[in-house]
Amino acid sequence: MKPEVIMLMTSSLDGKLHPSRWTLTPDGERKNWGAMFESVHDALEGDAWIIGRITMQEMSRAAAHPPTSVPEVERPLHVATRDAKSYGIVLDPSGRAHFAGGTIGGDHVIALLGRNVADAHLAELKADGVSYIVAEGAEIDLAAMLETLNRAFGIKRLLLEGGGTVNGSFLAAGLVDEVNVLVGPAFDGDVAQQGIVSHPGGLAGTCELSFRSATPIANGMVHLRYAVSRPRSA
Ligand SMILES: NC(=O)c1ccc[n+]([C@@H]2O[C@H](COP(=O)([O-])OP(=O)(O)OC[C@H]3O[C@@H](n4cnc5c(N)ncnc54)[C@H](OP(=O)(O)O)[C@@H]3O)[C@@H](O)[C@H]2O)c1
């Protein structure tokens, strides 16, 4: 079974994802928006969240620390724990994210890795108490990863929390069930800055959004919700 996948992002009015670059507002401060993201995250009641490698490296700044001698490692799956209250998952095809332990923000870490990741990295993750799934094909098959997350860890509702690249990958693969965007009263304005979704060649023809709700929350922020479905012609 595929877990339900719910995207959650904070965005400026022009769809950009770096709040530190946005115009200011008398309606509130950036820290208010961060707190609102956390509160909507909790209200969505996911049992796991997933982010891209770049976003994870902003959260976990540990350096590489592979063991000096590499024991035999498990492939494709290592389950360090299957009864965590919540899981923090990273899509990390080359094994570039490192951890100081088995949790991030209190949630058990699972790394989704490419098949060429070295045994030394798998051994490092295992020693840190991190779970992992290694892709079996040349590319990471996101649908297969979701099935394994459900089967091996019991994950039923996954919050997809950026950045734009990982969001774009899941949308293009037709794996997202709902999009939630917290729009702040601000512009970025720099065309060179990333948007909340990005995918090579764009997403036209890959998905359709239908309106669910628009709820003013606080500090000038509006919570938009859309259901996502496959295109009718697909
Ligand atoms: N506004 C918000 O709510 C919000 C939320 C989250 C993050 N952010 C911001 O977003 C920025 C990062 O966004 P980003 O788009 O540059 O990076 P990202 O999505 O965090 O990470 C992208 C990386 O994840 C891996 N990846 C993504 N999709 C993949 C796929 N289908 N298969 C294999 N690997 C895949 C690749 O890693 P490799 O490069 O190693 O191949 C890719 O370069 C950060 O600065 C963060 O602060 C904002």
The ligand as an ORCA input file, in Angstrom:
! r2SCAN-3c Opt
* xyz 0 1
  N       9.556     27.227      2.160
  C       9.522     25.997      2.652
  O       8.482     25.572      3.214
  C      10.718     25.092      2.522
  C      10.598     23.745      2.901
  C      11.702     22.914      2.716
  C      12.890     23.417      2.177
  N      12.969     24.732      1.848
  C      14.219     25.246      1.262
  O      14.415     24.574      0.020
  C      15.813     24.638     -0.285
  C      16.276     23.358     -0.940
  O      15.492     23.031     -2.035
  P      16.090     22.206     -3.270
  O      14.963     22.006     -4.225
  O      17.344     22.886     -3.720
  O      16.575     20.841     -2.621
  P      15.868     19.606     -1.904
  O      14.563     19.249     -2.562
  O      15.909     19.793     -0.427
  O      16.947     18.464     -2.260
  C      17.173     18.153     -3.620
  C      18.053     16.947     -3.672
  O      17.358     15.791     -3.200
  C      17.698     14.692     -4.013
  N      16.488     14.326     -4.815
  C      15.360     15.037     -4.988
  N      14.503     14.360     -5.779
  C      15.112     13.207     -6.104
  C      14.733     12.069     -6.885
  N      13.543     11.983     -7.482
  N      15.614     11.067     -7.022
  C      16.818     11.130     -6.423
  N      17.236     12.182     -5.652
  C      16.380     13.194     -5.496
  C      18.827     15.147     -4.923
  O      20.033     15.006     -4.172
  P      21.518     15.014     -4.842
  O      21.783     16.442     -5.241
  O      22.407     14.548     -3.753
  O      21.463     14.109     -6.056
  C      18.466     16.612     -5.101
  O      19.507     17.458     -5.540
  C      16.524     24.806      1.028
  O      17.316     25.964      0.994
  C      15.426     24.883      2.076
  O      15.665     25.850      3.064
  C      11.917     25.578      2.001
*
